[in-house]
Amino acid sequence: MLNRRTMLTLFATMPILTECLSAEDAVVARGAWVRVPAPSKNETALYMELENHTSQKRAVVSASSDAAEKVELHEMKMEGKMMRMSPVSRIDIPTNGRASLKPGGLHAMMFGLKGHLVEGDTIRVTLKLDDGTTLPVTATVRQQPVE
C-alpha cells in the first residue's frame, strides 16, 4: 500500500511524465542544417533526419521559415543521365521509422532568402505534418554535413 506522501508525489509528477512520454511518441528532427548559399544565389537547401516515434505513418506536407519567402519540398533523382530537382507534395516518414533529407535526395528548398546566411548562423523552420501538427526546427548554416 502506498502512503499519502508517495501518492501525492506520484500525482504531482504525472504531468511531467506524460509530457516526456508524449515527446517520445512524436515526430522529431535531428541534425538540421542549411547549406551556405552560393554568393550569387538567393536560395539554399535544408537537410535533416526525421524520426517518427508514432504507430502511424506521418508526412511532412509543407514548410515555412522567417528566413525565406518560400520553402518547398523537393527531391533529386536521375532522369536519363542527368540529375534533376523537382518538387514533391509530401515527404513520408514511416511508422516508427526515419526519413532522410540529404544532398542528392529529398530536401527542402528555401527561396527568396531574407538575409545573407554565413556559416555558423542558425535559422528557424516550421514543418507542417499531415495530421495538422507543426514541428519547429532550428538549423545551422554549414558548408557540408557533419559526419
C-alpha positions as CSV (number, residue, x, y, z in Angstrom):
1,M,0.0,0.0,0.0
2,L,1.3,3.5,-0.9
3,N,1.4,6.1,1.8
4,R,-0.2,9.6,1.3
5,R,3.2,11.3,0.6
6,T,4.1,8.8,-2.1
7,M,0.7,9.2,-3.7
8,L,0.9,13.0,-3.7
9,T,4.4,12.8,-5.2
10,L,3.2,10.5,-8.0
11,F,0.2,12.8,-8.8
12,A,2.5,15.9,-8.8
13,T,5.0,14.3,-11.3
14,M,2.3,12.8,-13.6
15,P,2.2,15.8,-15.9
16,I,6.0,15.8,-16.3
17,L,5.9,12.0,-17.0
18,T,3.1,12.4,-19.5
19,E,5.0,15.2,-21.3
20,C,8.1,13.1,-21.5
21,L,6.2,10.2,-22.9
22,S,4.3,12.3,-25.5
23,A,7.6,13.9,-26.6
24,E,9.0,10.4,-27.4
25,D,5.7,9.5,-29.1
26,A,6.1,12.1,-31.8
27,V,8.0,13.2,-34.9
28,V,11.4,14.7,-34.2
29,A,14.0,16.4,-36.4
30,R,17.7,15.8,-35.8
31,G,20.9,17.3,-37.2
32,A,19.1,20.0,-39.3
33,W,21.5,22.1,-41.4
34,V,21.3,24.6,-44.3
35,R,23.9,24.8,-47.0
36,V,25.8,28.1,-47.2
37,P,24.3,29.7,-50.3
38,A,26.5,30.5,-53.3
39,P,27.4,34.2,-53.4
40,S,25.2,34.9,-56.4
41,K,22.2,32.9,-55.2
42,N,19.2,33.8,-53.1
43,E,18.3,30.2,-52.4
44,T,19.6,27.3,-50.4
45,A,18.7,23.8,-49.3
46,L,17.7,22.4,-45.9
47,Y,18.6,18.9,-44.7
48,M,17.9,16.8,-41.6
49,E,16.9,13.4,-40.3
50,L,13.2,13.0,-39.4
51,E,12.2,10.3,-36.9
52,N,8.7,9.1,-36.4
53,H,8.1,7.6,-33.0
54,T,4.4,7.1,-33.5
55,S,2.5,4.0,-34.5
56,Q,1.1,5.8,-37.6
57,K,2.8,6.8,-40.9
58,R,3.4,10.6,-40.9
59,A,4.4,13.0,-43.7
60,V,5.7,16.5,-44.0
61,V,3.3,18.4,-46.3
62,S,4.8,21.9,-46.1
63,A,7.4,24.1,-44.5
64,S,8.0,27.7,-43.8
65,S,10.7,30.0,-42.4
66,D,11.1,33.6,-41.4
67,A,14.5,33.4,-43.2
68,A,12.9,32.8,-46.6
69,E,10.0,34.0,-48.7
70,K,9.1,30.4,-49.7
71,V,10.1,26.9,-48.7
72,E,9.3,23.9,-51.0
73,L,9.7,20.2,-50.5
74,H,12.0,18.7,-53.3
75,E,13.8,15.6,-54.4
76,M,16.8,14.9,-56.6
77,K,16.6,12.0,-59.0
78,M,18.3,10.7,-62.1
79,E,16.4,11.2,-65.4
80,G,18.4,9.6,-68.1
81,K,22.0,10.7,-67.4
82,M,21.0,13.9,-65.7
83,M,20.3,14.6,-62.0
84,R,17.1,16.7,-61.8
85,M,15.4,18.5,-58.9
86,S,11.6,18.5,-58.8
87,P,9.0,19.5,-56.2
88,V,7.2,16.8,-54.2
89,S,3.9,17.2,-52.4
90,R,5.0,15.4,-49.3
91,I,7.8,13.6,-47.5
92,D,6.7,10.4,-46.0
93,I,8.1,9.2,-42.6
94,P,7.3,5.5,-42.0
95,T,5.8,4.2,-38.8
96,N,8.5,4.0,-36.1
97,G,11.0,4.9,-38.9
98,R,13.0,7.7,-40.4
99,A,13.2,9.9,-43.5
100,S,16.5,11.4,-44.5
101,L,16.6,14.8,-46.1
102,K,20.1,14.9,-47.6
103,P,22.2,16.2,-50.5
104,G,21.3,14.2,-53.7
105,G,17.9,13.1,-52.3
106,L,14.9,14.6,-50.5
107,H,15.4,18.1,-49.1
108,A,13.6,21.5,-48.6
109,M,14.5,24.4,-50.9
110,M,14.4,27.9,-49.4
111,F,13.7,30.6,-52.0
112,G,14.0,34.3,-51.5
113,L,16.4,34.4,-48.6
114,K,15.7,37.5,-46.5
115,G,19.3,37.9,-45.3
116,H,22.9,36.8,-46.0
117,L,23.5,33.4,-44.4
118,V,27.0,32.6,-43.2
119,E,28.5,29.5,-41.7
120,G,27.5,29.2,-38.1
121,D,24.2,31.1,-38.3
122,T,21.0,29.4,-37.2
123,I,17.6,29.7,-38.7
124,R,14.2,28.5,-37.7
125,V,11.9,26.5,-39.9
126,T,8.5,25.1,-39.2
127,L,7.4,21.8,-40.7
128,K,3.7,21.1,-41.1
129,L,2.7,17.4,-40.8
130,D,-0.2,15.6,-42.5
131,D,-2.1,15.4,-39.2
132,G,-2.1,19.2,-38.8
133,T,0.7,19.4,-36.2
134,T,3.8,21.5,-36.6
135,L,7.4,20.7,-35.9
136,P,9.7,23.6,-35.1
137,V,13.2,23.0,-36.3
138,T,16.5,25.0,-35.7
139,A,19.0,24.5,-38.5
140,T,22.7,25.5,-38.5
141,V,24.2,27.1,-41.7
142,R,27.1,24.9,-42.9
143,Q,29.3,24.2,-45.9
144,Q,28.9,20.4,-45.6
145,P,27.1,18.0,-43.3
146,V,28.8,17.0,-40.0
147,E,29.8,13.3,-40.3
